[in-house]
Amino acid sequence: MKFGKRVRALRRATGLSQEAFADSCGLDRTYIGGIERGERNVSLINIAKIAAALNVPAVDLFEFGDE
Amino acid sequence: MKFGKRVRALRRATGLSQEAFADSCGLDRTYIGGIERGERNVSLINIAKIAAALNVPAVDLFEFGDE
């Protein structure tokens, strides 16, 4: 899913590894990896954690640039 | 959570009742009610169903107008 690619792009833009980013989110590294591969059905609470760790509003995670 | 209020506003703008909207989403009416009250931790798959039923991109569901 596009959401995972968007998270990956934003996470890479911060310069953080998956592990450092996962720590910042308070989530597991393998879970972040699964999100970035589009394998996880992420819920609002974790969407909010990810957005907070990226210091962006949640809406930015859904800006896929093709809609 | 703001997400639920946003869903409610967009759903009401369509003129659909919770029940008719839930049918359109393929979800239960009580679940839609819970979402609109901010009581449900909605996941990406259901976010996508709701956006599709509203005929908007998912990003619109996160446009809270205060960020």
Backbone of each chain as nested JSON, in Angstrom:
{
  "chains": [
    {"id": "A", "residues": [
      {"number": 1, "name": "MET", "atoms": {"N": [0.834, -1.217, 0.0], "CA": [0.0, 0.0, 0.0], "C": [0.864, 1.259, 0.0]}},
      {"number": 2, "name": "LYS", "atoms": {"N": [0.313, 2.311, -0.562], "CA": [1.071, 3.554, -0.684], "C": [1.461, 4.14, 0.667]}},
      {"number": 3, "name": "PHE", "atoms": {"N": [0.652, 3.88, 1.669], "CA": [0.946, 4.416, 3.001], "C": [2.352, 4.017, 3.467]}},
      {"number": 4, "name": "GLY", "atoms": {"N": [2.704, 2.767, 3.28], "CA": [4.018, 2.283, 3.723], "C": [5.165, 2.963, 2.994]}},
      {"number": 5, "name": "LYS", "atoms": {"N": [4.977, 3.153, 1.703], "CA": [6.026, 3.844, 0.936], "C": [6.182, 5.286, 1.398]}},
      {"number": 6, "name": "ARG", "atoms": {"N": [5.057, 5.875, 1.733], "CA": [5.094, 7.263, 2.213], "C": [5.822, 7.342, 3.557]}},
      {"number": 7, "name": "VAL", "atoms": {"N": [5.519, 6.41, 4.449], "CA": [6.216, 6.379, 5.746], "C": [7.713, 6.188, 5.52]}},
      {"number": 8, "name": "ARG", "atoms": {"N": [8.049, 5.257, 4.641], "CA": [9.481, 5.013, 4.376], "C": [10.167, 6.279, 3.862]}},
      {"number": 9, "name": "ALA", "atoms": {"N": [9.523, 6.958, 2.911], "CA": [10.128, 8.161, 2.336], "C": [10.329, 9.23, 3.403]}},
      {"number": 10, "name": "LEU", "atoms": {"N": [9.316, 9.424, 4.238], "CA": [9.415, 10.458, 5.276], "C": [10.442, 10.048, 6.339]}},
      {"number": 11, "name": "ARG", "atoms": {"N": [10.469, 8.775, 6.692], "CA": [11.435, 8.297, 7.686], "C": [12.857, 8.467, 7.147]}},
      {"number": 12, "name": "ARG", "atoms": {"N": [13.075, 8.114, 5.876], "CA": [14.415, 8.273, 5.292], "C": [14.819, 9.74, 5.227]}},
      {"number": 13, "name": "ALA", "atoms": {"N": [13.845, 10.605, 4.981], "CA": [14.146, 12.038, 4.914], "C": [14.647, 12.56, 6.256]}},
      {"number": 14, "name": "THR", "atoms": {"N": [14.275, 11.881, 7.337], "CA": [14.766, 12.301, 8.65], "C": [16.195, 11.81, 8.899]}},
      {"number": 15, "name": "GLY", "atoms": {"N": [16.654, 10.856, 8.069], "CA": [17.99, 10.293, 8.277], "C": [18.026, 9.189, 9.316]}},
      {"number": 16, "name": "LEU", "atoms": {"N": [16.865, 8.843, 9.861], "CA": [16.822, 7.806, 10.896], "C": [16.766, 6.41, 10.281]}},
      {"number": 17, "name": "SER", "atoms": {"N": [17.463, 5.473, 10.919], "CA": [17.317, 4.061, 10.57], "C": [15.931, 3.591, 11.006]}},
      {"number": 18, "name": "GLN", "atoms": {"N": [15.492, 2.438, 10.504], "CA": [14.226, 1.864, 10.979], "C": [14.261, 1.685, 12.494]}},
      {"number": 19, "name": "GLU", "atoms": {"N": [15.407, 1.258, 12.993], "CA": [15.496, 0.972, 14.428], "C": [15.378, 2.256, 15.252]}},
      {"number": 20, "name": "ALA", "atoms": {"N": [16.118, 3.279, 14.853], "CA": [16.058, 4.542, 15.598], "C": [14.662, 5.151, 15.49]}},
      {"number": 21, "name": "PHE", "atoms": {"N": [14.077, 5.033, 14.307], "CA": [12.738, 5.579, 14.105], "C": [11.707, 4.814, 14.941]}},
      {"number": 22, "name": "ALA", "atoms": {"N": [11.838, 3.496, 14.955], "CA": [10.919, 2.686, 15.76], "C": [11.001, 3.088, 17.229]}},
      {"number": 23, "name": "ASP", "atoms": {"N": [12.227, 3.301, 17.714], "CA": [12.392, 3.751, 19.101], "C": [11.666, 5.072, 19.319]}},
      {"number": 24, "name": "SER", "atoms": {"N": [11.803, 5.961, 18.362], "CA": [11.183, 7.284, 18.471], "C": [9.655, 7.168, 18.499]}},
      {"number": 25, "name": "CYS", "atoms": {"N": [9.137, 6.19, 17.774], "CA": [7.683, 5.958, 17.728], "C": [7.187, 5.208, 18.961]}},
      {"number": 26, "name": "GLY", "atoms": {"N": [8.09, 4.512, 19.635], "CA": [7.656, 3.612, 20.696], "C": [7.068, 2.33, 20.126]}},
      {"number": 27, "name": "LEU", "atoms": {"N": [7.522, 1.948, 18.929], "CA": [7.034, 0.737, 18.267], "C": [8.229, -0.17, 17.965]}},
      {"number": 28, "name": "ASP", "atoms": {"N": [7.939, -1.401, 17.586], "CA": [9.006, -2.353, 17.309], "C": [9.581, -2.154, 15.902]}},
      {"number": 29, "name": "ARG", "atoms": {"N": [10.88, -2.4, 15.757], "CA": [11.508, -2.236, 14.45], "C": [10.879, -3.145, 13.396]}},
      {"number": 30, "name": "THR", "atoms": {"N": [10.562, -4.359, 13.772], "CA": [9.98, -5.273, 12.781], "C": [8.58, -4.805, 12.351]}},
      {"number": 31, "name": "TYR", "atoms": {"N": [7.892, -4.148, 13.286], "CA": [6.567, -3.612, 12.955], "C": [6.708, -2.454, 11.959]}},
      {"number": 32, "name": "ILE", "atoms": {"N": [7.682, -1.578, 12.199], "CA": [7.931, -0.477, 11.253], "C": [8.305, -1.04, 9.882]}},
      {"number": 33, "name": "GLY", "atoms": {"N": [9.143, -2.074, 9.878], "CA": [9.51, -2.695, 8.6], "C": [8.285, -3.222, 7.868]}},
      {"number": 34, "name": "GLY", "atoms": {"N": [7.393, -3.858, 8.608], "CA": [6.162, -4.385, 8.016], "C": [5.27, -3.279, 7.479]}},
      {"number": 35, "name": "ILE", "atoms": {"N": [5.197, -2.176, 8.208], "CA": [4.415, -1.029, 7.725], "C": [4.998, -0.53, 6.406]}},
      {"number": 36, "name": "GLU", "atoms": {"N": [6.312, -0.36, 6.377], "CA": [6.948, 0.206, 5.18], "C": [6.799, -0.723, 3.975]}},
      {"number": 37, "name": "ARG", "atoms": {"N": [6.671, -2.019, 4.232], "CA": [6.466, -2.969, 3.135], "C": [4.981, -3.131, 2.786]}},
      {"number": 38, "name": "GLY", "atoms": {"N": [4.114, -2.383, 3.486], "CA": [2.687, -2.456, 3.186], "C": [2.03, -3.719, 3.703]}},
      {"number": 39, "name": "GLU", "atoms": {"N": [2.653, -4.357, 4.687], "CA": [2.144, -5.633, 5.187], "C": [1.305, -5.483, 6.455]}},
      {"number": 40, "name": "ARG", "atoms": {"N": [1.237, -4.27, 7.008], "CA": [0.533, -4.1, 8.273], "C": [-0.681, -3.206, 8.088]}},
      {"number": 41, "name": "ASN", "atoms": {"N": [-1.756, -3.575, 8.737], "CA": [-2.998, -2.811, 8.686], "C": [-2.983, -1.821, 9.856]}},
      {"number": 42, "name": "VAL", "atoms": {"N": [-2.244, -0.748, 9.671], "CA": [-1.95, 0.197, 10.749], "C": [-3.218, 0.902, 11.214]}},
      {"number": 43, "name": "SER", "atoms": {"N": [-3.341, 1.104, 12.512], "CA": [-4.527, 1.754, 13.052], "C": [-4.223, 3.196, 13.453]}},
      {"number": 44, "name": "LEU", "atoms": {"N": [-5.296, 3.919, 13.742], "CA": [-5.178, 5.359, 14.009], "C": [-4.167, 5.68, 15.106]}},
      {"number": 45, "name": "ILE", "atoms": {"N": [-4.16, 4.894, 16.164], "CA": [-3.252, 5.211, 17.273], "C": [-1.8, 5.134, 16.807]}},
      {"number": 46, "name": "ASN", "atoms": {"N": [-1.483, 4.114, 16.017], "CA": [-0.107, 4.012, 15.537], "C": [0.188, 5.004, 14.419]}},
      {"number": 47, "name": "ILE", "atoms": {"N": [-0.818, 5.341, 13.638], "CA": [-0.652, 6.416, 12.657], "C": [-0.275, 7.705, 13.385]}},
      {"number": 48, "name": "ALA", "atoms": {"N": [-0.954, 7.969, 14.496], "CA": [-0.654, 9.173, 15.276], "C": [0.76, 9.115, 15.86]}},
      {"number": 49, "name": "LYS", "atoms": {"N": [1.182, 7.952, 16.331], "CA": [2.545, 7.817, 16.881], "C": [3.597, 8.083, 15.806]}},
      {"number": 50, "name": "ILE", "atoms": {"N": [3.34, 7.54, 14.623], "CA": [4.293, 7.704, 13.513], "C": [4.362, 9.173, 13.097]}},
      {"number": 51, "name": "ALA", "atoms": {"N": [3.205, 9.801, 12.984], "CA": [3.189, 11.213, 12.601], "C": [3.919, 12.061, 13.633]}},
      {"number": 52, "name": "ALA", "atoms": {"N": [3.694, 11.754, 14.923], "CA": [4.355, 12.522, 15.98], "C": [5.868, 12.34, 15.903]}},
      {"number": 53, "name": "ALA", "atoms": {"N": [6.329, 11.101, 15.661], "CA": [7.766, 10.846, 15.58], "C": [8.389, 11.559, 14.38]}},
      {"number": 54, "name": "LEU", "atoms": {"N": [7.6, 11.709, 13.324], "CA": [8.08, 12.41, 12.123], "C": [7.892, 13.92, 12.245]}},
      {"number": 55, "name": "ASN", "atoms": {"N": [7.181, 14.315, 13.285], "CA": [6.896, 15.739, 13.506], "C": [6.107, 16.35, 12.347]}},
      {"number": 56, "name": "VAL", "atoms": {"N": [5.153, 15.586, 11.855], "CA": [4.269, 16.066, 10.786], "C": [2.828, 15.78, 11.205]}},
      {"number": 57, "name": "PRO", "atoms": {"N": [1.856, 16.515, 10.669], "CA": [0.457, 16.134, 10.918], "C": [0.147, 14.823, 10.199]}},
      {"number": 58, "name": "ALA", "atoms": {"N": [-0.793, 14.076, 10.727], "CA": [-1.129, 12.767, 10.161], "C": [-1.486, 12.867, 8.681]}},
      {"number": 59, "name": "VAL", "atoms": {"N": [-2.08, 13.983, 8.303], "CA": [-2.488, 14.123, 6.902], "C": [-1.308, 13.954, 5.949]}},
      {"number": 60, "name": "ASP", "atoms": {"N": [-0.114, 14.333, 6.39], "CA": [1.061, 14.21, 5.521], "C": [1.361, 12.759, 5.151]}},
      {"number": 61, "name": "LEU", "atoms": {"N": [0.949, 11.834, 5.986], "CA": [1.229, 10.42, 5.715], "C": [0.359, 9.884, 4.577]}},
      {"number": 62, "name": "PHE", "atoms": {"N": [-0.677, 10.651, 4.228], "CA": [-1.596, 10.219, 3.168], "C": [-1.445, 11.057, 1.896]}},
      {"number": 63, "name": "GLU", "atoms": {"N": [-0.398, 11.861, 1.858], "CA": [-0.124, 12.675, 0.662], "C": [0.732, 11.84, -0.286]}},
      {"number": 64, "name": "PHE", "atoms": {"N": [0.063, 11.141, -1.195], "CA": [0.781, 10.196, -2.035], "C": [1.253, 10.802, -3.355]}},
      {"number": 65, "name": "GLY", "atoms": {"N": [0.822, 12.029, -3.6], "CA": [1.329, 12.711, -4.788], "C": [0.739, 12.219, -6.094]}},
      {"number": 66, "name": "ASP", "atoms": {"N": [-0.343, 11.437, -6.017], "CA": [-0.942, 10.95, -7.269], "C": [-2.462, 11.051, -7.219]}},
      {"number": 67, "name": "GLU", "atoms": {"N": [-2.958, 11.862, -6.318], "CA": [-4.414, 11.947, -6.181], "C": [-4.858, 13.404, -6.314]}}
    ]},
    {"id": "B", "residues": [
      {"number": 1, "name": "MET", "atoms": {"N": [-11.491, 11.613, 18.966], "CA": [-10.426, 12.016, 18.031], "C": [-11.032, 12.783, 16.856]}},
      {"number": 2, "name": "LYS", "atoms": {"N": [-10.224, 13.63, 16.283], "CA": [-10.711, 14.466, 15.187], "C": [-11.138, 13.652, 13.971]}},
      {"number": 3, "name": "PHE", "atoms": {"N": [-10.501, 12.515, 13.803], "CA": [-10.838, 11.664, 12.655], "C": [-12.342, 11.353, 12.61]}},
      {"number": 4, "name": "GLY", "atoms": {"N": [-12.903, 11.005, 13.745], "CA": [-14.321, 10.641, 13.798], "C": [-15.221, 11.806, 13.435]}},
      {"number": 5, "name": "LYS", "atoms": {"N": [-14.871, 12.982, 13.935], "CA": [-15.674, 14.161, 13.589], "C": [-15.599, 14.456, 12.103]}},
      {"number": 6, "name": "ARG", "atoms": {"N": [-14.425, 14.222, 11.544], "CA": [-14.248, 14.453, 10.111], "C": [-15.098, 13.477, 9.293]}},
      {"number": 7, "name": "VAL", "atoms": {"N": [-15.084, 12.221, 9.704], "CA": [-15.909, 11.221, 9.016], "C": [-17.38, 11.616, 9.12]}},
      {"number": 8, "name": "ARG", "atoms": {"N": [-17.807, 12.018, 10.324], "CA": [-19.207, 12.406, 10.5], "C": [-19.575, 13.574, 9.581]}},
      {"number": 9, "name": "ALA", "atoms": {"N": [-18.69, 14.569, 9.53], "CA": [-18.983, 15.74, 8.7], "C": [-19.086, 15.354, 7.228]}},
      {"number": 10, "name": "LEU", "atoms": {"N": [-18.173, 14.529, 6.771], "CA": [-18.186, 14.133, 5.36], "C": [-19.391, 13.226, 5.07]}},
      {"number": 11, "name": "ARG", "atoms": {"N": [-19.689, 12.344, 6.002], "CA": [-20.854, 11.458, 5.824], "C": [-22.135, 12.276, 5.772]}},
      {"number": 12, "name": "ARG", "atoms": {"N": [-22.267, 13.249, 6.675], "CA": [-23.482, 14.07, 6.671], "C": [-23.594, 14.886, 5.391]}},
      {"number": 13, "name": "ALA", "atoms": {"N": [-22.44, 15.31, 4.873], "CA": [-22.457, 16.091, 3.631], "C": [-23.002, 15.271, 2.473]}},
      {"number": 14, "name": "THR", "atoms": {"N": [-22.898, 13.952, 2.563], "CA": [-23.443, 13.105, 1.498], "C": [-24.956, 12.941, 1.647]}},
      {"number": 15, "name": "GLY", "atoms": {"N": [-25.48, 13.305, 2.822], "CA": [-26.907, 13.128, 3.073], "C": [-27.277, 11.724, 3.52]}},
      {"number": 16, "name": "LEU", "atoms": {"N": [-26.294, 10.85, 3.675], "CA": [-26.573, 9.466, 4.068], "C": [-26.713, 9.343, 5.58]}},
      {"number": 17, "name": "SER", "atoms": {"N": [-27.635, 8.495, 6.004], "CA": [-27.718, 8.112, 7.414], "C": [-26.511, 7.244, 7.746]}},
      {"number": 18, "name": "GLN", "atoms": {"N": [-26.26, 7.065, 9.055], "CA": [-25.195, 6.146, 9.448], "C": [-25.445, 4.761, 8.859]}},
      {"number": 19, "name": "GLU", "atoms": {"N": [-26.684, 4.353, 8.857], "CA": [-26.988, 2.997, 8.39], "C": [-26.73, 2.853, 6.892]}},
      {"number": 20, "name": "ALA", "atoms": {"N": [-27.193, 3.818, 6.117], "CA": [-26.982, 3.745, 4.666], "C": [-25.488, 3.864, 4.352]}},
      {"number": 21, "name": "PHE", "atoms": {"N": [-24.804, 4.718, 5.097], "CA": [-23.361, 4.881, 4.882], "C": [-22.613, 3.606, 5.255]}},
      {"number": 22, "name": "ALA", "atoms": {"N": [-22.993, 3.006, 6.369], "CA": [-22.349, 1.754, 6.784], "C": [-22.522, 0.688, 5.709]}},
      {"number": 23, "name": "ASP", "atoms": {"N": [-23.724, 0.604, 5.136], "CA": [-23.949, -0.356, 4.051], "C": [-23.012, -0.071, 2.885]}},
      {"number": 24, "name": "SER", "atoms": {"N": [-22.875, 1.21, 2.569], "CA": [-22.021, 1.6, 1.449], "C": [-20.559, 1.231, 1.709]}},
      {"number": 25, "name": "CYS", "atoms": {"N": [-20.152, 1.312, 2.971], "CA": [-18.781, 0.958, 3.36], "C": [-18.587, -0.558, 3.463]}},
      {"number": 26, "name": "GLY", "atoms": {"N": [-19.684, -1.289, 3.632], "CA": [-19.55, -2.707, 3.944], "C": [-19.169, -2.922, 5.398]}},
      {"number": 27, "name": "LEU", "atoms": {"N": [-19.546, -1.968, 6.242], "CA": [-19.227, -2.054, 7.677], "C": [-20.533, -1.989, 8.47]}},
      {"number": 28, "name": "ASP", "atoms": {"N": [-20.431, -2.276, 9.764], "CA": [-21.618, -2.29, 10.6], "C": [-21.993, -0.875, 11.051]}},
      {"number": 29, "name": "ARG", "atoms": {"N": [-23.298, -0.622, 11.199], "CA": [-23.723, 0.71, 11.623], "C": [-23.162, 1.079, 12.99]}},
      {"number": 30, "name": "THR", "atoms": {"N": [-23.135, 0.123, 13.907], "CA": [-22.621, 0.447, 15.245], "C": [-21.132, 0.767, 15.191]}},
      {"number": 31, "name": "TYR", "atoms": {"N": [-20.428, 0.13, 14.262], "CA": [-18.993, 0.418, 14.097], "C": [-18.798, 1.839, 13.568]}},
      {"number": 32, "name": "ILE", "atoms": {"N": [-19.615, 2.233, 12.586], "CA": [-19.535, 3.609, 12.057], "C": [-19.852, 4.607, 13.171]}},
      {"number": 33, "name": "GLY", "atoms": {"N": [-20.868, 4.299, 13.973], "CA": [-21.191, 5.186, 15.096], "C": [-20.011, 5.335, 16.041]}},
      {"number": 34, "name": "GLY", "atoms": {"N": [-19.357, 4.227, 16.34], "CA": [-18.19, 4.251, 17.22], "C": [-17.05, 5.061, 16.63]}},
      {"number": 35, "name": "ILE", "atoms": {"N": [-16.855, 4.934, 15.33], "CA": [-15.82, 5.733, 14.661], "C": [-16.14, 7.215, 14.816]}},
      {"number": 36, "name": "GLU", "atoms": {"N": [-17.387, 7.569, 14.529], "CA": [-17.768, 8.988, 14.554], "C": [-17.66, 9.568, 15.966]}},
      {"number": 37, "name": "ARG", "atoms": {"N": [-17.833, 8.716, 16.969], "CA": [-17.673, 9.182, 18.35], "C": [-16.215, 9.124, 18.824]}},
      {"number": 38, "name": "GLY", "atoms": {"N": [-15.31, 8.702, 17.948], "CA": [-13.892, 8.652, 18.313], "C": [-13.551, 7.493, 19.226]}},
      {"number": 39, "name": "GLU", "atoms": {"N": [-14.391, 6.467, 19.231], "CA": [-14.195, 5.346, 20.149], "C": [-13.501, 4.168, 19.498]}},
      {"number": 40, "name": "ARG", "atoms": {"N": [-13.259, 4.225, 18.201], "CA": [-12.685, 3.079, 17.497], "C": [-11.311, 3.435, 16.944]}},
      {"number": 41, "name": "ASN", "atoms": {"N": [-10.401, 2.472, 17.081], "CA": [-9.037, 2.642, 16.576], "C": [-9.001, 2.1, 15.141]}},
      {"number": 42, "name": "VAL", "atoms": {"N": [-9.496, 2.909, 14.22], "CA": [-9.728, 2.462, 12.843], "C": [-8.402, 2.145, 12.15]}},
      {"number": 43, "name": "SER", "atoms": {"N": [-8.394, 1.084, 11.367], "CA": [-7.171, 0.69, 10.666], "C": [-7.24, 1.065, 9.187]}},
      {"number": 44, "name": "LEU", "atoms": {"N": [-6.088, 0.962, 8.542], "CA": [-5.964, 1.431, 7.154], "C": [-7.013, 0.823, 6.221]}},
      {"number": 45, "name": "ILE", "atoms": {"N": [-7.281, -0.468, 6.383], "CA": [-8.226, -1.112, 5.47], "C": [-9.606, -0.469, 5.597]}},
      {"number": 46, "name": "ASN", "atoms": {"N": [-10.026, -0.192, 6.836], "CA": [-11.335, 0.438, 7.0], "C": [-11.301, 1.919, 6.653]}},
      {"number": 47, "name": "ILE", "atoms": {"N": [-10.164, 2.574, 6.865], "CA": [-10.012, 3.959, 6.393], "C": [-10.215, 3.992, 4.875]}},
      {"number": 48, "name": "ALA", "atoms": {"N": [-9.634, 3.021, 4.185], "CA": [-9.775, 2.968, 2.724], "C": [-11.221, 2.71, 2.321]}},
      {"number": 49, "name": "LYS", "atoms": {"N": [-11.925, 1.839, 3.066], "CA": [-13.331, 1.561, 2.747], "C": [-14.185, 2.813, 2.926]}},
      {"number": 50, "name": "ILE", "atoms": {"N": [-13.91, 3.543, 4.01], "CA": [-14.68, 4.759, 4.297], "C": [-14.421, 5.815, 3.226]}},
      {"number": 51, "name": "ALA", "atoms": {"N": [-13.15, 5.978, 2.864], "CA": [-12.814, 6.965, 1.83], "C": [-13.486, 6.605, 0.508]}},
      {"number": 52, "name": "ALA", "atoms": {"N": [-13.467, 5.308, 0.181], "CA": [-14.084, 4.872, -1.08], "C": [-15.583, 5.147, -1.066]}},
      {"number": 53, "name": "ALA", "atoms": {"N": [-16.231, 4.874, 0.08], "CA": [-17.677, 5.095, 0.173], "C": [-18.012, 6.58, 0.076]}},
      {"number": 54, "name": "LEU", "atoms": {"N": [-17.097, 7.419, 0.552], "CA": [-17.296, 8.866, 0.474], "C": [-16.852, 9.422, -0.876]}},
      {"number": 55, "name": "ASN", "atoms": {"N": [-16.195, 8.576, -1.651], "CA": [-15.653, 8.981, -2.957], "C": [-14.635, 10.118, -2.822]}},
      {"number": 56, "name": "VAL", "atoms": {"N": [-13.809, 10.015, -1.807], "CA": [-12.726, 10.985, -1.599], "C": [-11.418, 10.205, -1.386]}},
      {"number": 57, "name": "PRO", "atoms": {"N": [-10.267, 10.833, -1.652], "CA": [-9.007, 10.176, -1.286], "C": [-8.868, 10.126, 0.233]}},
      {"number": 58, "name": "ALA", "atoms": {"N": [-8.155, 9.137, 0.727], "CA": [-8.012, 8.951, 2.173], "C": [-7.486, 10.217, 2.853]}},
      {"number": 59, "name": "VAL", "atoms": {"N": [-6.65, 10.946, 2.151], "CA": [-6.053, 12.145, 2.757], "C": [-7.13, 13.117, 3.24]}},
      {"number": 60, "name": "ASP", "atoms": {"N": [-8.27, 13.14, 2.554], "CA": [-9.34, 14.061, 2.944], "C": [-9.872, 13.771, 4.349]}},
      {"number": 61, "name": "LEU", "atoms": {"N": [-9.752, 12.541, 4.78], "CA": [-10.262, 12.174, 6.103], "C": [-9.389, 12.742, 7.225]}},
      {"number": 62, "name": "PHE", "atoms": {"N": [-8.2, 13.2, 6.86], "CA": [-7.266, 13.739, 7.856], "C": [-7.104, 15.244, 7.738]}},
      {"number": 63, "name": "GLU", "atoms": {"N": [-7.961, 15.85, 6.939], "CA": [-7.946, 17.316, 6.793], "C": [-8.817, 17.913, 7.877]}},
      {"number": 64, "name": "PHE", "atoms": {"N": [-8.204, 18.248, 9.007], "CA": [-9.0, 18.67, 10.172], "C": [-9.176, 20.181, 10.234]}},
      {"number": 65, "name": "GLY", "atoms": {"N": [-8.486, 20.875, 9.352], "CA": [-8.697, 22.307, 9.282], "C": [-8.07, 23.099, 10.407]}},
      {"number": 66, "name": "ASP", "atoms": {"N": [-7.182, 22.461, 11.18], "CA": [-6.53, 23.188, 12.282], "C": [-5.037, 22.882, 12.348]}},
      {"number": 67, "name": "GLU", "atoms": {"N": [-4.49, 22.397, 11.247], "CA": [-3.065, 22.026, 11.266], "C": [-2.339, 22.74, 10.129]}}
    ]}
  ]
}
